[in-house]
């Protein structure tokens, strides 16, 4: 007796219908994944969950003209509906979190901008390059004056016949001054 698997032509009708159903489920789940990738959730204010489904929701693209039947709380929720509800809740929490982050970031930007403007108002010259050039000029002037002073102390030390450091100490200056 040969126990080889049945060839596709010899499979029963039930086997083929099961395979067809599985293929259609696989195609729908792929389509759902592509839809969720192509259409990311928009950053909109969170909408509180209502008992009745939104007539223009993605699960019900066309608004119904019939009155919706009340949801029976005693009936168990299908796993697919539960998964969709959980995913919607998670997405709403993520949106709320992102909106809070946006508000905090906007407040921080505003605070830092005010601080920057206050700092600019305290500057004598708001042009940084002009400030740098002014500091360089002042440094050149200081060095020229220090060189003249050191030269004068050298002349005083030479006339007295003492070292320069002795003259610096006499006038209350250290060697590094």
Residue, then its C-alpha position, 0 to 999 in steps of 0.5 A: x500500500x502506497x501512503x504518498x500525499x495526495x496530488x493536487x488533482x486528487x485532493x478533496x473539495x474540502x482541502x481545496x476550499x480550506x486552502x482557498x480560505x487560507x490564501x484569502x486570509x493571507x492576502x487580506x492580512x498583507x493588504x491590511x499591513x500595507x494599508x497601515x504602512x502607507x497611511x500612518x496615523x495623523x497627528x490629530x487631537x485624541x478623540x474619546x472612544x464612543x460606544x458606537x463605531x464612527x460611521x466614517x472609520x477605516x473599518x466602515x468606509x461608507x456611512x451607514x444609513x441604517x440605525x446601528x443596533x446596540x452592542x450587546x455587552x453579554x456577547x463575547x468580543x471576537x479576537x479580531x475586534x479586541x485586537x483592533x480595539x487594543x491597537x486603536x487604544x495604543x495609537x491614541x496613547x501614542x498620539x497623546x504622548x507625542x502631542x504632550x512632547x510637542x507642547x513641551x518642546x514648543x514651550x522650551x523653544x519659546x523660553x530659550x528664544x526669550x532668554x536669547x533676546x534678553x541676552x542680546x539686549x544686554x550686549x553693548x555691541x550685538x555684532x560678535x565680530x565687532x566685539x572680537x575686533x575691539x578685544x584684540x585692539x584693547x589687548x594690543x594697547x595693553x601689551x604696548x603699555x605693559x612694554x613701556x612700563x617694563x622699559x621704565x622699570x628697567x631704566x630705574x633699575x639701571x640708574x640705581x644699579x639694582x635688578x629689575x625684580x627689586x624695583x618691581x617689589x619696591x613698587x608692589x608688583x610681582x614678577x608676573x605683573 
